[in-house]
Amino acid sequence: MSVKASELKKGQVILHEGTRYTIKDIQHVAKGDLHPFYAWVKETQGFTPGWNFNKVLIGPDGQIVKSWGSNVQPMGAIKDQIDALLAAQG
């Protein structure tokens, strides 16, 4: 999918990797007036997402475990990381 943020409008439906998403609000994730979550990720992880389909895994302690780009499939490396965190919790 190659939609520029400037082209997105509230209420617009986009398709990304077989899933439909309705744009509810426009939030800045990389520059400008950053949404507080993405500002925290940038400050603590040094990770600036290209856009909001990037993934950030938060551990049970509330800290960032790892981050991935938008091209990483959730059912691959991310699922493995989640499974390892759950197993460590007992």
MODELLER restraints for C-alpha pairs under 7 A, 6 or more apart:
rsr = mdl.restraints
at = mdl.atoms
rsr.add(forms.Gaussian(group=physical.xy_distance, feature=features.Distance(at['CA:1:A'], at['CA:16:A']), mean=6.43, stdev=0.5))
rsr.add(forms.Gaussian(group=physical.xy_distance, feature=features.Distance(at['CA:9:A'], at['CA:23:A']), mean=6.82, stdev=0.5))
rsr.add(forms.Gaussian(group=physical.xy_distance, feature=features.Distance(at['CA:10:A'], at['CA:23:A']), mean=5.09, stdev=0.5))
rsr.add(forms.Gaussian(group=physical.xy_distance, feature=features.Distance(at['CA:10:A'], at['CA:24:A']), mean=5.39, stdev=0.5))
rsr.add(forms.Gaussian(group=physical.xy_distance, feature=features.Distance(at['CA:10:A'], at['CA:25:A']), mean=5.71, stdev=0.5))
rsr.add(forms.Gaussian(group=physical.xy_distance, feature=features.Distance(at['CA:11:A'], at['CA:22:A']), mean=5.80, stdev=0.5))
rsr.add(forms.Gaussian(group=physical.xy_distance, feature=features.Distance(at['CA:11:A'], at['CA:23:A']), mean=5.13, stdev=0.5))
rsr.add(forms.Gaussian(group=physical.xy_distance, feature=features.Distance(at['CA:11:A'], at['CA:24:A']), mean=5.93, stdev=0.5))
rsr.add(forms.Gaussian(group=physical.xy_distance, feature=features.Distance(at['CA:12:A'], at['CA:22:A']), mean=5.63, stdev=0.5))
rsr.add(forms.Gaussian(group=physical.xy_distance, feature=features.Distance(at['CA:12:A'], at['CA:23:A']), mean=5.36, stdev=0.5))
rsr.add(forms.Gaussian(group=physical.xy_distance, feature=features.Distance(at['CA:13:A'], at['CA:20:A']), mean=6.52, stdev=0.5))
rsr.add(forms.Gaussian(group=physical.xy_distance, feature=features.Distance(at['CA:13:A'], at['CA:21:A']), mean=5.48, stdev=0.5))
rsr.add(forms.Gaussian(group=physical.xy_distance, feature=features.Distance(at['CA:13:A'], at['CA:22:A']), mean=4.34, stdev=0.5))
rsr.add(forms.Gaussian(group=physical.xy_distance, feature=features.Distance(at['CA:13:A'], at['CA:23:A']), mean=6.25, stdev=0.5))
rsr.add(forms.Gaussian(group=physical.xy_distance, feature=features.Distance(at['CA:14:A'], at['CA:20:A']), mean=5.68, stdev=0.5))
rsr.add(forms.Gaussian(group=physical.xy_distance, feature=features.Distance(at['CA:14:A'], at['CA:21:A']), mean=5.31, stdev=0.5))
rsr.add(forms.Gaussian(group=physical.xy_distance, feature=features.Distance(at['CA:14:A'], at['CA:22:A']), mean=6.43, stdev=0.5))
rsr.add(forms.Gaussian(group=physical.xy_distance, feature=features.Distance(at['CA:15:A'], at['CA:21:A']), mean=6.27, stdev=0.5))
rsr.add(forms.Gaussian(group=physical.xy_distance, feature=features.Distance(at['CA:27:A'], at['CA:35:A']), mean=5.98, stdev=0.5))
rsr.add(forms.Gaussian(group=physical.xy_distance, feature=features.Distance(at['CA:28:A'], at['CA:34:A']), mean=4.79, stdev=0.5))
rsr.add(forms.Gaussian(group=physical.xy_distance, feature=features.Distance(at['CA:28:A'], at['CA:35:A']), mean=5.73, stdev=0.5))
rsr.add(forms.Gaussian(group=physical.xy_distance, feature=features.Distance(at['CA:29:A'], at['CA:35:A']), mean=6.25, stdev=0.5))
rsr.add(forms.Gaussian(group=physical.xy_distance, feature=features.Distance(at['CA:29:A'], at['CA:38:A']), mean=5.52, stdev=0.5))
rsr.add(forms.Gaussian(group=physical.xy_distance, feature=features.Distance(at['CA:29:A'], at['CA:49:A']), mean=6.42, stdev=0.5))
rsr.add(forms.Gaussian(group=physical.xy_distance, feature=features.Distance(at['CA:29:A'], at['CA:51:A']), mean=6.06, stdev=0.5))
rsr.add(forms.Gaussian(group=physical.xy_distance, feature=features.Distance(at['CA:29:A'], at['CA:52:A']), mean=6.40, stdev=0.5))
rsr.add(forms.Gaussian(group=physical.xy_distance, feature=features.Distance(at['CA:30:A'], at['CA:48:A']), mean=5.53, stdev=0.5))
rsr.add(forms.Gaussian(group=physical.xy_distance, feature=features.Distance(at['CA:30:A'], at['CA:49:A']), mean=5.81, stdev=0.5))
rsr.add(forms.Gaussian(group=physical.xy_distance, feature=features.Distance(at['CA:30:A'], at['CA:50:A']), mean=6.39, stdev=0.5))
rsr.add(forms.Gaussian(group=physical.xy_distance, feature=features.Distance(at['CA:30:A'], at['CA:51:A']), mean=6.90, stdev=0.5))
rsr.add(forms.Gaussian(group=physical.xy_distance, feature=features.Distance(at['CA:41:A'], at['CA:47:A']), mean=6.14, stdev=0.5))
rsr.add(forms.Gaussian(group=physical.xy_distance, feature=features.Distance(at['CA:42:A'], at['CA:48:A']), mean=5.47, stdev=0.5))
rsr.add(forms.Gaussian(group=physical.xy_distance, feature=features.Distance(at['CA:53:A'], at['CA:70:A']), mean=4.95, stdev=0.5))
rsr.add(forms.Gaussian(group=physical.xy_distance, feature=features.Distance(at['CA:54:A'], at['CA:68:A']), mean=5.84, stdev=0.5))
rsr.add(forms.Gaussian(group=physical.xy_distance, feature=features.Distance(at['CA:54:A'], at['CA:69:A']), mean=4.62, stdev=0.5))
rsr.add(forms.Gaussian(group=physical.xy_distance, feature=features.Distance(at['CA:54:A'], at['CA:70:A']), mean=4.12, stdev=0.5))
rsr.add(forms.Gaussian(group=physical.xy_distance, feature=features.Distance(at['CA:55:A'], at['CA:67:A']), mean=5.57, stdev=0.5))
rsr.add(forms.Gaussian(group=physical.xy_distance, feature=features.Distance(at['CA:55:A'], at['CA:68:A']), mean=5.05, stdev=0.5))
rsr.add(forms.Gaussian(group=physical.xy_distance, feature=features.Distance(at['CA:55:A'], at['CA:69:A']), mean=6.35, stdev=0.5))
rsr.add(forms.Gaussian(group=physical.xy_distance, feature=features.Distance(at['CA:55:A'], at['CA:70:A']), mean=6.75, stdev=0.5))
rsr.add(forms.Gaussian(group=physical.xy_distance, feature=features.Distance(at['CA:56:A'], at['CA:66:A']), mean=6.07, stdev=0.5))
rsr.add(forms.Gaussian(group=physical.xy_distance, feature=features.Distance(at['CA:56:A'], at['CA:67:A']), mean=4.35, stdev=0.5))
rsr.add(forms.Gaussian(group=physical.xy_distance, feature=features.Distance(at['CA:56:A'], at['CA:68:A']), mean=6.45, stdev=0.5))
rsr.add(forms.Gaussian(group=physical.xy_distance, feature=features.Distance(at['CA:57:A'], at['CA:64:A']), mean=5.91, stdev=0.5))
rsr.add(forms.Gaussian(group=physical.xy_distance, feature=features.Distance(at['CA:57:A'], at['CA:65:A']), mean=5.51, stdev=0.5))
rsr.add(forms.Gaussian(group=physical.xy_distance, feature=features.Distance(at['CA:57:A'], at['CA:66:A']), mean=5.48, stdev=0.5))
rsr.add(forms.Gaussian(group=physical.xy_distance, feature=features.Distance(at['CA:57:A'], at['CA:67:A']), mean=6.17, stdev=0.5))
rsr.add(forms.Gaussian(group=physical.xy_distance, feature=features.Distance(at['CA:58:A'], at['CA:64:A']), mean=4.54, stdev=0.5))
rsr.add(forms.Gaussian(group=physical.xy_distance, feature=features.Distance(at['CA:58:A'], at['CA:65:A']), mean=5.59, stdev=0.5))
rsr.add(forms.Gaussian(group=physical.xy_distance, feature=features.Distance(at['CA:59:A'], at['CA:65:A']), mean=5.72, stdev=0.5))
